[in-house]
Amino acid sequence: MYDLTNILDIDALESVRPGSNILISGPAMTGKDALAFDILADGTRQQQGAVIVSTGDRAENVIADYRDRAGTDTVRLGVVDCVSDGGGNAQSGDGIYVHNVSSPGDLTGIGIGITKALEGLHESGADRGRLALSSLSTMLTYTDRKTVFKFCHVLSSRLDAAEYLGLFTIDSGAHDDQTLQVIKQAFDGMIEVREVDGTREARAVGLSDSPSEWVEF
């Protein structure tokens, strides 16, 4: 099981089944991506593998930021870069694997990059790990919700087979209710985030019998 309580002190996150996919949902500027990367970095500190799918920043920036967040230069990391020009594979050294995709709308290319990253991490000895995709909202500006739902559903099966934990962020204020409801169906549960009087809070939904209490993060 994956224990996420080092980052969020919520009982429902103490024992998360390998292969689970969690949607991190909330308005803009509420720390969704930072929360996802903090959960990833906590796994890195436990010698787990990490995969980051970035639809908004280049691989070199993602790698530098992630090393700072994890507090170590030694990371087992695969990055799927949907921003940089060009396609295909690039090995950045230090056991870090980079796959470049032409755009956030190239869901086939992103899927290939994730598969190769998982294979590379497995070969490096990381039998368990965590994936963060930032963000589904960017993907939804390139393609429709049904296509994104199918992508999430297929990726869910892939992560389940690898026994990885998946974390996917979405800007809840950028989409209509129907789109959000369609996307939510691809996930095992959610972490909802909000900001109240300058304080960021989160709660788990769908991972236990009832939603958790809001906790500060």
N, C-alpha and C positions, 0 to 999 in steps of 0.2 A: 504494500500500500504506500501511497505518497502522503506525507504529512506536510501540510502547508501552513501550520499554525505558527511557525517561526516568523511568518510575514503577516498573516491575518489570524488573530486569536479567536477563531470560530470553531466550535466543536465539530460541525459538519465537515470541516476541512482537515480534520486530524487523521482521517483514514480514507483517502480517495483511491478508488480502484484503478490499477494500471489499465491504460486504454481509455480512460475517461476523457471527454472533451468538454471544456467549460467555456462559456461565452462570458466575457467581461464587458458589461454594457453600462453606459452612462452618458450624460451630456458631454459636450466638448470641454476640454481644459479641466477635467476632474481627476487626472492621473491614471487613466486606464492602462496606457502603455507602460508607464513606470511600474505599476503594480504587476503587470505580466512579466516584465523583465526582472523585477525583484524576486518573484517566485522562481523564475528560471535560474537566476544567480544563486539562490539558496540551494538548488539542486547541484550546481557546479561545485559549490563548496563541499558537497557530499560525494564528489567524484562521479556525478552523473553527466551524461551527454546533454547537449543543448542544440536546438535548431531554431534559428530566427528567420522568419519570412518578413522582409522589409519592403513595404510598398511606398515608403516616403523618404528613405535615406540610403546613401551609398554604403556598400559593404565595409569600406575602410573606416567610416565613421561608426558604424554599428559595432565593429570589432573593438575599436578603441573604447567606446562608451561601455561596452559589455565587460571588458577587462577591468575597467575602473569600478563598475558596479559589483563585480564578483570579488574584487580585491586581490586578484592574482593574474599573472601573465600566462599561467598554464591553464588553458581551458580546452575542453573537447567541444568544438563548436562547428556547426554547419550553418552557413548563411545563404539564403536565397535572395539575391539582390534584384529587385524589379525596377530599379531606377537607372542604373548605369547602362550606357550604350553597349550594344553587342550581346551575344549570347554564348552559351556553352559554359565550360568549366574553367575555373581558375584556382590554383592552389596557392594560398597566401602564406604558407609555411606554418611552422609550429603546430602542425596537426589540425590546422583550421582549413575547412573546405568551403569554397565559394562557388555558387552556380549563378550565372547571370541570366536574367530573363528579360525579354524585350520590353514588356510593360506589365502593369498589374492586371491587365485583362487577359494575359496569356496563361490561363489556368492550367492548360496541359503542360506548358513549360515549368510552371511552378510545381506541379505535381511530380514531374520528373526530377526536379531539383531536390525536392523533399526526400524522394525515394533514394537518390544517390547520397544525400547527406546522412540518412539513416543507415545506409549500408556502410559508409565510411566510418561512422561513429561505432558501429558494431564491430568492424574490423579493428578499431583502435582499442577495443575492450570495454566500451561503454554499452553494457547490455540494457541499461535503463536510462531514461532521460526525459526531458521536457521540451516541448515545442511552443513557441509563441509566434502568432501571426498578427501583424499590425499593418493595416487594419482591413477588416471586411468592408468598411464604408468606402475605402478607396476602390476596392474591387467592384463595388456596386455602382460606381460612376462609369465603369467601363463595360459592364455587362448586366444582365437582368437577374432578379432575385432567384428565379428557378435554377439558373445555371450555377449561381453561387451556392445555393442549397445543395445541389447535386455534388459540387466540388467538396463541400464540407462533409457530406455523407460518405463519399468515397474515401476522403482523407481520414475520417473517423475509423473506418475499417483498417486502413493502413497503420494508423497509430495503435489500434487495438492489437494488431498482430505483432507489433514491435514492443508492446507493453509500455508505450510512452504516454505521458500526460500532455494533452493539448490545451492551449490557452489562446483564445481568439478575441480580439477587441472589436467593438463596434460603437459608433457614435449614435446613441439612441435618439438624439435630436435631429439627425440628418435624414431620417427615413419615416415613412408613414407607418401606421400601426400594422397594416397588412404585411408589409415587407418584414417588419420585425418579427411578427408571428411566424411567418414562413421560415425565416432564418433560425429562430429559436428551436424549431422542431429537429434540427440536426444535432442538437447538443444534449448532453446528459444532465446539465444543470447550468446555473448562471451565478456569477458574482456581479451584483449591481453596485454601482458606485454613485455617490452624490457629494455635493459640497453644501454645507450648511454653516452660515456665518463664518466663512473662511476655513472651516474644518472639513477635511475629506473623510468620508465614511463609506463603509462597504458592508454588504450582507450577502449571505449565500442563499440561493433559491433553487429548489428542486433537487438538492443533494441530501435532504432529510425530509421528515414528514411535514415540516412547516418551515417557512422562511426564518432565518436566524435573526437575532437582534442586530441592529446597526452597530458597527465598531469603528473606531477611528483608525486611520492608517496614514 
